[in-house]
Amino acid sequence: MLSDARNRIKHVIRSASSSWAESGVDVDKDMDAFIKALDKHDKKALKKCFSSYVQKNDKELDQEIDELFAAYPGPTDSWKWSMDSTQSYSSASDEAREYVTHTAILKSHGKNYYIYIEYTEGEFAGKDRYGICCVDFTTPEVQAAYSDQRFDLTSYRGCDSWEGEERYKLHVTIDHKGEYLTCRILNAETIFTSSEKYYSYKDFLNFVNDNQSINDLRQKFGNENASREYLEDVYYKVNDGENLYVRISLRPMAGNEIMRLDLVDEDNYVRKLFVDIKE
């Protein structure tokens, strides 16, 4: 109970499409300034984007910024927030603050780069952590391996990667094993394998209406382009529009049997195509 009281965290999932409060406008403005400084490789301007606490206490900030400049090719073609964020409160004596977390997705040269931030809105410990006080940059390869739980390819573990380290700094992770393509499906980066031919979602729907065997489907359409084994989902890119995929959900514990078919894009569920409900 005492531990809970000292580390009380309240999470509220918010849609990025909802209207922002005044603090949301501030974080948008500050993130835009951060990305502009990143694209210009303007170290002085980038430093100013961090809270006073980070500027004063992170003795390796110059080196961390150099690592970020080397890791991110730029320029940024576009950027957006991921589809969710958290709003949190910590009451620990040296951590007392209200803050939000967001992940910005930066598009550069056709690839997605990820910048997670913690943004302090209320400071109660006298630490000058207002604004951007924690940044975690990852490449698409690192994010895809992490999202797919392919921990044989990366040592990155999200916030757990900082255990035993100073939290309030600029974290940069680029290390991964091997070379592989990635893409963004349903609000997460994933490892992607290209195909010689892409089909319409209607081709998959017509097949599944008659046959719910994933093995037979693979024989007809080839292997999937992406998968999340821990969810028992596989994905096929379709040619009905840009960044559209058929998500095939397998029946739990059945292995070979298709339970559901959905059309999805980079961030959203688009429409239900097929559901096989069994007792």
C-alpha positions, 0 to 999 in steps of 0.5 A: 500500500505504501509503495502504491501511494508513493508511486501512484500512476493514473493512465488515461488512454486518449485518441490522437484524433480527439481535440487537445486541451491547452496543454496539448497545443503546447506539446504540439508546438514544442514537438514541432520545434524539436523536429525543426531543430533536428532537421537543421542539426541545430544543437543549440535550438534542440537543447532549448527544447528540453526542460531546464532540468535536462539542460542542467543535469544531463552532462552527456546531452551534447553527445546524445544529440550527436548520436541522434543527428547520426541516427536520423537521416532527415529531412522530415517529410511529415510527422504525426502522433501515434493513436494513443497517449497516456496522462499520468501523475506521480506522487513520489517525493522526488518525482511529484509531477503531472505529465503526458506521454506521446510518441511522434512518428516521423516520416523520412525517405519512406521510413518511420522513425519514433520519438517517445516523449514525457512532457511535464505539465505540473511540477511539484518537486521543484525539479524544473522538469516542465516541458520535454523532460525525457526523449526516447528515439528508435529506428523503424528496425528497432521498433519493429523487432520490439513490437513483434517481440523479436527479442533475438533481433534487438535488446531494446525493451522500451522504458525498461531499457533505462532501468538503473539509468537516468530517466530524464535525458535523450535516449537513442537506440539504433542497434539491431541484428540483420537487415529487414524491411518494416512497415506500420500496421495497426498503430505499430511498426512490424517486420515486413516481407515483400511479395511478387504479387499483391491481391485484392481483399476480395480475393481473400474474402472469397477464399475464406468464405469457403475455406478457413484453413490458413495452410490452404490460404498460404498455398494459394496466396503465398506466405504472409507479409507480416505477422504478430505471433503473440496475437495469432494474427497474420497480415497480407498487403492488398492492392485496393489502396495505399497501405491497406492490409488484410488481417487474418486472426487465427482461432486460439489454440486451433493453429490452422483455423481462420477465425476472422478477417479484417481490412486495416491500414497503418493506424486503424481498423477499416472494416470487418470482412469475415467472422466465423463464430463457433460454440 
